[in-house]
């Protein structure tokens, strides 16, 4: 909670805009009201400034183009630095899980624990080297379980087809060591 410098009402931090490494002294609604009032009082000078800048840009198109490129490059660099500072691997994982599968990290961990931290197919541990993968139905998007990093693409190679998998089992049985000896 923070007290707004303008309206003196104590509000949550989400009600304040960022400013450099900190936050604005006034809340968002007070800042908007100030900008709206300032623009209304100084509308003619804003119009003069905009017209003057527009005329300069028409008279100096190459310089105006370079100025715009510099301005946008600086803005893009600031945004990139801000995103980099805010990014953590945990945040990236959480965003990925939610955007692709609409589940939270806690729901993912619960699902993994329900399988005893093992792949649902080969039962290998998903704790160290074997990165857990979410297996889902590509038609419905419904999550089926957690698989290891070998089983999940394996199912994909068989196009999630039970018939293809049965055919593969038949093939493996035909050429297994036990059947070749007979």
One Martini backbone bead per residue (centre of mass of N, CA, C, O) as a GRO file, in nm:
protein
  182
    1UNK     BB    1   0.101   0.034   0.017
    2UNK     BB    2   0.012   0.375  -0.096
    3UNK     BB    3   0.038   0.720  -0.095
    4UNK     BB    4  -0.096   0.967  -0.263
    5UNK     BB    5   0.016   1.284  -0.348
    6UNK     BB    6  -0.261   1.404  -0.450
    7UNK     BB    7  -0.517   1.244  -0.292
    8UNK     BB    8  -0.419   1.082  -0.019
    9UNK     BB    9  -0.470   0.787  -0.098
   10UNK     BB   10  -0.465   0.459  -0.009
   11UNK     BB   11  -0.297   0.226  -0.230
   12UNK     BB   12  -0.218  -0.006  -0.429
   13UNK     BB   13   0.056  -0.067  -0.637
   14UNK     BB   14  -0.126  -0.127  -0.895
   15UNK     BB   15  -0.211   0.200  -0.899
   16UNK     BB   16   0.089   0.229  -1.014
   17UNK     BB   17   0.336   0.351  -1.197
   18UNK     BB   18   0.623   0.330  -1.350
   19UNK     BB   19   0.960   0.475  -1.250
   20UNK     BB   20   1.200   0.334  -1.348
   21UNK     BB   21   1.282   0.170  -1.044
   22UNK     BB   22   1.001   0.271  -0.963
   23UNK     BB   23   0.733   0.483  -0.863
   24UNK     BB   24   0.488   0.679  -0.872
   25UNK     BB   25   0.353   0.923  -0.660
   26UNK     BB   26   0.103   0.891  -0.838
   27UNK     BB   27  -0.171   0.776  -0.938
   28UNK     BB   28  -0.323   0.689  -1.226
   29UNK     BB   29  -0.576   0.873  -1.205
   30UNK     BB   30  -0.418   1.137  -1.141
   31UNK     BB   31  -0.239   1.137  -1.393
   32UNK     BB   32  -0.468   1.147  -1.600
   33UNK     BB   33  -0.596   1.410  -1.500
   34UNK     BB   34  -0.347   1.589  -1.540
   35UNK     BB   35  -0.310   1.544  -1.846
   36UNK     BB   36  -0.590   1.635  -1.933
   37UNK     BB   37  -0.568   1.925  -1.814
   38UNK     BB   38  -0.308   2.014  -1.952
   39UNK     BB   39  -0.408   1.979  -2.242
   40UNK     BB   40  -0.652   2.171  -2.223
   41UNK     BB   41  -0.480   2.429  -2.144
   42UNK     BB   42  -0.246   2.349  -2.396
   43UNK     BB   43  -0.359   2.296  -2.687
   44UNK     BB   44  -0.237   2.515  -2.872
   45UNK     BB   45   0.064   2.441  -2.819
   46UNK     BB   46   0.042   2.151  -2.917
   47UNK     BB   47  -0.043   2.216  -3.207
   48UNK     BB   48   0.202   2.387  -3.280
   49UNK     BB   49   0.413   2.170  -3.228
   50UNK     BB   50   0.304   1.957  -3.426
   51UNK     BB   51   0.320   2.136  -3.681
   52UNK     BB   52   0.620   2.201  -3.667
   53UNK     BB   53   0.718   1.906  -3.679
   54UNK     BB   54   0.579   1.834  -3.946
   55UNK     BB   55   0.723   2.046  -4.122
   56UNK     BB   56   1.008   1.946  -4.067
   57UNK     BB   57   0.963   1.655  -4.180
   58UNK     BB   58   0.899   1.751  -4.470
   59UNK     BB   59   1.173   1.914  -4.510
   60UNK     BB   60   1.328   1.648  -4.341
   61UNK     BB   61   1.303   1.328  -4.411
   62UNK     BB   62   1.575   1.195  -4.335
   63UNK     BB   63   1.602   1.305  -4.045
   64UNK     BB   64   1.328   1.200  -3.945
   65UNK     BB   65   1.387   0.904  -3.991
   66UNK     BB   66   1.634   0.886  -3.802
   67UNK     BB   67   1.490   0.984  -3.546
   68UNK     BB   68   1.283   0.756  -3.533
   69UNK     BB   69   1.482   0.521  -3.519
   70UNK     BB   70   1.617   0.607  -3.257
   71UNK     BB   71   1.368   0.616  -3.079
   72UNK     BB   72   1.284   0.315  -3.125
   73UNK     BB   73   1.552   0.188  -3.032
   74UNK     BB   74   1.545   0.291  -2.744
   75UNK     BB   75   1.272   0.169  -2.668
   76UNK     BB   76   1.343  -0.127  -2.732
   77UNK     BB   77   1.581  -0.148  -2.535
   78UNK     BB   78   1.423  -0.091  -2.278
   79UNK     BB   79   1.220  -0.324  -2.306
   80UNK     BB   80   1.429  -0.551  -2.316
   81UNK     BB   81   1.560  -0.492  -2.039
   82UNK     BB   82   1.301  -0.527  -1.876
   83UNK     BB   83   1.237  -0.820  -1.954
   84UNK     BB   84   1.507  -0.939  -1.860
   85UNK     BB   85   1.475  -0.850  -1.559
   86UNK     BB   86   1.190  -1.013  -1.524
   87UNK     BB   87   1.317  -1.275  -1.607
   88UNK     BB   88   1.253  -1.622  -1.542
   89UNK     BB   89   1.242  -1.953  -1.566
   90UNK     BB   90   0.981  -1.984  -1.400
   91UNK     BB   91   0.813  -1.782  -1.561
   92UNK     BB   92   0.844  -1.920  -1.836
   93UNK     BB   93   0.713  -2.188  -1.753
   94UNK     BB   94   0.440  -2.073  -1.664
   95UNK     BB   95   0.364  -1.945  -1.934
   96UNK     BB   96   0.382  -2.201  -2.106
   97UNK     BB   97   0.175  -2.377  -1.959
   98UNK     BB   98  -0.063  -2.180  -1.994
   99UNK     BB   99  -0.060  -2.119  -2.304
  100UNK     BB  100  -0.072  -2.429  -2.396
  101UNK     BB  101  -0.251  -2.587  -2.133
  102UNK     BB  102  -0.398  -2.433  -1.893
  103UNK     BB  103  -0.173  -2.453  -1.656
  104UNK     BB  104  -0.018  -2.479  -1.366
  105UNK     BB  105   0.248  -2.560  -1.182
  106UNK     BB  106   0.088  -2.708  -0.961
  107UNK     BB  107  -0.069  -2.896  -1.155
  108UNK     BB  108   0.180  -3.028  -1.274
  109UNK     BB  109   0.298  -3.141  -1.007
  110UNK     BB  110   0.050  -3.312  -0.935
  111UNK     BB  111   0.059  -3.493  -1.185
  112UNK     BB  112   0.344  -3.602  -1.134
  113UNK     BB  113   0.283  -3.723  -0.851
  114UNK     BB  114   0.053  -3.920  -0.953
  115UNK     BB  115   0.317  -4.068  -1.111
  116UNK     BB  116   0.576  -4.072  -0.927
  117UNK     BB  117   0.780  -3.921  -1.117
  118UNK     BB  118   0.680  -4.077  -1.385
  119UNK     BB  119   0.646  -4.228  -1.663
  120UNK     BB  120   0.350  -4.354  -1.811
  121UNK     BB  121   0.514  -4.574  -1.984
  122UNK     BB  122   0.835  -4.644  -1.874
  123UNK     BB  123   0.889  -4.541  -1.564
  124UNK     BB  124   1.078  -4.318  -1.558
  125UNK     BB  125   1.241  -4.082  -1.410
  126UNK     BB  126   1.161  -3.711  -1.372
  127UNK     BB  127   1.401  -3.563  -1.210
  128UNK     BB  128   1.657  -3.526  -1.390
  129UNK     BB  129   1.725  -3.579  -1.712
  130UNK     BB  130   1.417  -3.627  -1.750
  131UNK     BB  131   1.213  -3.438  -1.916
  132UNK     BB  132   0.908  -3.330  -1.872
  133UNK     BB  133   0.608  -3.409  -2.059
  134UNK     BB  134   0.323  -3.307  -2.210
  135UNK     BB  135   0.047  -3.502  -2.277
  136UNK     BB  136  -0.166  -3.458  -2.569
  137UNK     BB  137  -0.443  -3.407  -2.747
  138UNK     BB  138  -0.446  -3.274  -3.070
  139UNK     BB  139  -0.760  -3.240  -3.100
  140UNK     BB  140  -0.855  -3.141  -2.793
  141UNK     BB  141  -0.606  -3.072  -2.569
  142UNK     BB  142  -0.602  -3.294  -2.372
  143UNK     BB  143  -0.466  -3.412  -2.090
  144UNK     BB  144  -0.299  -3.730  -2.015
  145UNK     BB  145   0.013  -3.666  -1.926
  146UNK     BB  146   0.341  -3.770  -1.825
  147UNK     BB  147   0.645  -3.766  -2.010
  148UNK     BB  148   0.918  -3.838  -2.150
  149UNK     BB  149   1.167  -3.736  -2.392
  150UNK     BB  150   1.088  -4.013  -2.560
  151UNK     BB  151   0.780  -4.085  -2.554
  152UNK     BB  152   0.643  -3.833  -2.665
  153UNK     BB  153   0.769  -3.832  -2.958
  154UNK     BB  154   0.690  -4.125  -3.017
  155UNK     BB  155   0.387  -4.078  -3.034
  156UNK     BB  156   0.409  -3.866  -3.258
  157UNK     BB  157   0.532  -4.059  -3.475
  158UNK     BB  158   0.251  -4.236  -3.449
  159UNK     BB  159   0.007  -4.028  -3.448
  160UNK     BB  160  -0.169  -4.140  -3.208
  161UNK     BB  161  -0.186  -4.446  -3.312
  162UNK     BB  162  -0.297  -4.755  -3.236
  163UNK     BB  163  -0.239  -4.905  -3.501
  164UNK     BB  164   0.061  -4.827  -3.524
  165UNK     BB  165   0.141  -4.955  -3.249
  166UNK     BB  166   0.050  -5.245  -3.309
  167UNK     BB  167   0.235  -5.278  -3.554
  168UNK     BB  168   0.498  -5.237  -3.394
  169UNK     BB  169   0.463  -5.477  -3.203
  170UNK     BB  170   0.449  -5.694  -3.420
  171UNK     BB  171   0.728  -5.634  -3.538
  172UNK     BB  172   0.894  -5.682  -3.277
  173UNK     BB  173   0.803  -5.976  -3.235
  174UNK     BB  174   0.906  -6.091  -3.505
  175UNK     BB  175   1.225  -5.967  -3.430
  176UNK     BB  176   1.277  -6.108  -3.187
  177UNK     BB  177   1.481  -6.324  -3.028
  178UNK     BB  178   1.264  -6.541  -2.961
  179UNK     BB  179   1.142  -6.571  -3.263
  180UNK     BB  180   1.412  -6.642  -3.420
  181UNK     BB  181   1.484  -6.921  -3.278
  182UNK     BB  182   1.213  -7.085  -3.386
   0.00000   0.00000   0.00000
